[in-house]
């Protein structure tokens, strides 16, 4: 694959990353289906690790499986493209720890904005789940890189 083709792929990937982030911002702050249009008068937060995860699992029969999956699996899945996209698109970010730290930082920024804007809830469990999603994305990147190098040799992915 030529250098020009790789540059075009990276440019297209960056556009997709921006679109992904725009969708993420929409669902975190503006989506009516997730109750984001209601602004609360008080701050809502959870600073106890595993409290909300445990609550969702214990009350699965009351909350319903879709609500549990959206909250728990959704928080992981939503950050997988972020963790995969960063090292694919930016050579300096091809380290597990950089991706993990940036996933945590992006999640912390989003959760803090939810707290400040009083939309949604600042939740340390979400920080954990989002960071795990970013790390899973990084491991998907490693699999893609291994496949790429097996097919095209040492050419950069």
N, C-alpha and C positions, 0 to 999 in steps of 0.2 A: 504494500500500500504506500502511495507516495506521501511525501511531507505535506503537500497541498491538501490531499484528501484528509489527512489526520487533522490539519488545522481547521478544515471545514467541519469535521466531526466535533471537534472541541468547541467551536463557535456555536454550532447547533445545540450541543449539550449545555452550554452556558445559558442559552435562550430557554431551554427546557427547565433548567434549574431555577431561573427567574420566574417562570410560569408556575412551577411547583411551589415556590415560596409565596407567590401571590395567592395561590389557592389555599395554602396553609394559613396565611394571615386572614383570609376571608372566613374560613371555618372557625378559626380561633376567636375572632372578634366581631364578625358581622352576621353569621349564619343564623337565620331565624329558626331553623330546624333544631339547633342546639341551644336555643334560648339565649343567644348572644345579644339580642336587641334590648333585653331588659337590663337596665342599669340599676344596681343595688345601692342603697344608701350607706350600707356598712361594708367594711372590708371582709372578704371571705377567704379563708386560708386554712391549710392543714400543714403543720410543721412536724407531725409525728410520722416517721417512716413506716410504711405498711398499714397505716390506719385505714385509708380508703380502699386499698387493695383487699384487706381483710373484710371490710364492711361489704364490698361488692360480692365477694365470694360467699360470705355467710348469709346474705340476704338475696341470693340469686333467684330463689323462688318468688320473692316479692317483686324484685326489680325487673325480672325477666332476663332471659339469656341474651337477647339483642343488646340491652343496656349494658350488661356485663362485658360482652365482647367489644362493644364500641368503646367503652372506657378503658379496659385493660389491654386487649389486643390492638385496638385502634391507636393507643398512645405509642405502642411499639412500632406498628406498621407504618405510621405516618412519618417516622424519622428514618426508615430504611433508605428511601431515595436520597436523603441528605447525606447519610454515611457512605453511600455508594458513589454519589455524584462528586463529592469533594475531591477524593483522590483521583478519580477519573479525569477531572477537568483541571485540576491544579497540581502540578508536579510537586510542589513544596508540601503538599498535604497528603503524601503517600505513607504516612506513619500512623500506626494504630492509635498511639497516644494523642497525636494532634487531632485526629478525627474524633476520638472520644471526648477530648476537652472541648472542641468546637461544638460537638453535639450537645454536651452539657451546657455550654455557654449560650447557644441558641435557644435551648429549652428554658434556661434561667431567664433570658431576656423576655421570651414569650410569656412565661408565668408571671414575671414581675410586671409586665405591661397589663396583664389581666388583673392583677391586684390593684395597680395604680388607677386603671380605667374602671375598675369595679365591674368588669364583665367576666363572667366565669369565676374561677376560684384558683388561687395560688396553691399548688399542691406538690409537696416534695415527692410523692409517689409518681406524679407525672414526670418530674425531673428524672427519676430513676428509669421509668419505662421508656421515655424518649431517648435517653442516653443508651440504653440497651438496644433500641431500634437503630440508632446511629452506628453502634458497634456491629450489629448484624449486617448492616449495609456495607460496612468496611470489609467484612468477611466475604460478602458476595462480590465485592470489587476484587478481592484476592483470587476468587474462583474465575472471574472473568479474565483477569490478567494471566492466570495460568493457562486458560484455554487459548487466549490470544497468542501467547508466546509459543504454545505448542503448534499453532497453526501458521503463524507468521515469523517465527524466530524471535530474536532479541529486539525487534522493533518496538518502540515505546507504545504503550497503550495509554 
